[in-house]
Amino acid sequence: MFKPLSAELLTEFRALIGPEYVLTTAEETEPWTHDYTEDLRFQPEVVLKPANAADISAILRLCNEAGVPVTAAGGRTGLSGGMLAVHGGVILAMDRLNKILEIDERNLQASVEPAVITQVFQDAVAEKGLLYPVDPASRGSCFIGGNLAESSGGMRALKYGTTRDYVLDLEVVLPSGEIIHTGARTLKNATGYDLTRLMVGSEGTLGIITKGTFKLVPQPAFRKLMLAPFPKGEMACEAVSAIFRAGVIPSALEFMEKDAIDFAQNYLKEFPFDTSSVEAHLLIEVDGQDEMGVMGQAEKVFAVLEGFECGEILFADSPEEQARLWRIRRTIGEATRAGNVIKEEDTCVPRAELASLWKCVKETGKKYGLQAFCFGHAGDGNLHVHILRPKDGGQVWEEIARKAVREIFAYTIQLGGTLSGEHGIGWVQKEFMDIPFSPIELELMKGIKKVFDPKGILNPGKMFPA
Ligand SMILES: Cc1cc2nc3c(=O)[nH]c(=O)nc-3n(C[C@H](O)[C@H](O)[C@H](O)COP(=O)(O)OP(=O)(O)OC[C@H]3O[C@@H](n4cnc5c(N)ncnc54)[C@H](O)[C@@H]3O)c2cc1C
């Protein structure tokens, strides 16, 4: 379907961005053959490192004319295989577009290029007393551009929202090479179709994002963190929606099953969680500008938890103790992957349905003989499901796991949920898109793709079933 890269095109790329930014050998291109999705590897024909939107425009124009596929790569931490060059062609490594362009303290906004690392952005605005609250566990290595493309969420989405809720305007290069600007630097905007929010979560299939402006909020002055163990995982799930019903919106509310914590603690060789007689823990944070108000929220949470058969609740008062608990939570993904191949699903349901979803995962795992466990952002109904491949596993495991995932997804949709809360569809979930969407709904989405990318060169093979 796509043309291989010609020697002439490579010569044009070298003249355009400089030969040192055109990587072609297996050794040079290796980091762009994989992300964090299972053990998948795809070899691009070339990795290009453009310096700016003008370079990207020229590259896309050339590739569009030649019919060569182009896939953007950010920090390569994706969990749905979004940046994999499944049809070969060009990887556009965004690394050189890494500047924070402006922090506008008067308007509480900031403009950044797409290769700014999320934590670098958070730290830069924190120095000015501001908060960029989108907080994925991968914040130390993922890029803002990748966050935009996946509409990333993370730990604080339940109170503050996801990437989609913070972006005000974007600069985007279309597959034709044209550069467009979407949105405005206003907090509301009722002017035409919302192309900004269409681009967010479009997984690099509609255009290449080269700049974005985000709103910021003031840093909360006080935070309290609690750790609650539950002998029964179901009770932990039920407690989640009860906390909201009691009138508290925590700034983080994470569910961690025993297996998930054991992986992280063994990996870090730190053991602040006692998992000997519990099925799950909840890690709950409340924040605010007023110390008494934050204390009041923590007391309300405490009172709710007591009604759900939880064990002794730990209040992490010092910043060191809080950091220690968060370190365990943030390390679960990395720790499970160390030496293992996993399927990671990103199911999301209305939060009162969490217990049903969790029980479905456990029962489906048992039915198919799979090690399956959950952790994640329970406060917004988002449970990550890890399904481990046994060391001697192979094709049979793959088939069984996909069957199990289909059943879990079908039940998730029945509960009013969705396949992915924040990781996107990419390469590995696209075979399941027939579960939430009818053929006409899928055709509408494909129609949008055609308007932006008539030749289908941008990140082909993603999001839609064949
Ligand atoms: C240990 C671990 C923990 C994680 N925790 C979370 C979490 O808590 N919350 C969460 O939401 N995610 C999480 N993730 C998933 C991942 O980090 C996010 O999806 C992240 O946004 C990906 O960013 P990236 O820069 O690594 O993008 P990549 O993986 O490089 O790319 C992701 C997608 O974005 C596209 N893309 C990249 N840059 C651009 C651009 N400039 N323009 C257009 N398209 C572009 C790519 O083509 C691809 O489709 C986690 C991942 C890991 C490994």
The ligand as an ORCA input file, in Angstrom:
! r2SCAN-3c Opt
* xyz 0 1
  C       5.141      3.326     33.561
  C       4.092      4.074     32.791
  C       3.113      4.766     33.468
  C       2.125      5.464     32.763
  N       1.178      6.153     33.455
  C       0.248      6.864     32.794
  C      -0.749      7.599     33.511
  O      -0.779      7.625     34.739
  N      -1.664      8.290     32.790
  C      -1.653      8.301     31.421
  O      -2.506      8.961     30.821
  N      -0.730      7.606     30.722
  C       0.217      6.893     31.365
  N       1.157      6.186     30.662
  C       1.071      6.126     29.195
  C       1.941      7.156     28.448
  O       2.969      7.656     29.253
  C       1.078      8.290     27.926
  O       0.195      7.794     26.937
  C       1.874      9.460     27.344
  O       1.013     10.529     27.066
  C       2.635      9.123     26.084
  O       3.494     10.205     25.821
  P       4.821     10.003     24.974
  O       5.456     11.325     24.830
  O       5.642      8.938     25.554
  O       4.200      9.571     23.577
  P       4.613      8.405     22.567
  O       4.464      7.080     23.205
  O       5.903      8.712     21.942
  O       3.451      8.585     21.487
  C       2.120      8.395     21.838
  C       1.216      8.838     20.674
  O       1.321     10.231     20.501
  C       1.620     10.550     19.147
  N       2.399     11.783     19.177
  C       3.514     12.018     19.903
  N       3.902     13.293     19.736
  C       3.020     13.866     18.888
  C       2.888     15.167     18.326
  N       3.737     16.143     18.619
  N       1.859     15.395     17.485
  C       0.975     14.421     17.180
  N       1.057     13.182     17.683
  C       2.062     12.912     18.529
  C       2.340      9.322     18.637
  O       2.260      9.209     17.226
  C       1.596      8.217     19.338
  O       0.422      7.911     18.636
  C       2.146      5.467     31.346
  C       3.153      4.792     30.668
  C       4.118      4.094     31.371
  C       5.195      3.375     30.609
*
